[in-house]
Amino acid sequence: MKRQAFSLISLLSLLLMAGSAIAQTIHVRANVPFNFSVGTKTLPAGAYDIKTISSDTTTLLVQARDGKSSMIVGSDAAEALKGAEKTKLVFNRYGSQYFLAEIWVGGATMGHQLPKTSREKELAREVASDLTQRRVEVVASLY
């Protein structure tokens, strides 16, 4: 009897862990109306798909729908107290340069945050005094 109970508890734990990993995977589609940087690469404006490509859900593929541009980038977990109002991409803007910063799925309290590159940190220091950094949101959808 104890053996069956242990087996049942082990199975339930495994299912819960698998469920939480699935909950953190993303498949997001968005039309980005401006050129933007992801990692060390600048991508042109256009329609993009973003999805997790690793079992640990931290590696993302950002790929243009026309297949001409793509980038693989690592991400960190982002957490909010309440669920995101909508599925969206969040960009940091410094002057006329945009950097992909976060990806959120509507209703989720867990998202993906991309680490700042050395170029983004440099721009942030340059514009710190004139407060021209802004966060820009682009509405996305699940696919």
Summary of the structure (lengths in Angstrom):
residues: 143
radius of gyration: 18.2
end to end distance: 44.8
largest distance: 69.2
contacts: 401
relative contact order: 0.19
helix: 22%
strand: 44%
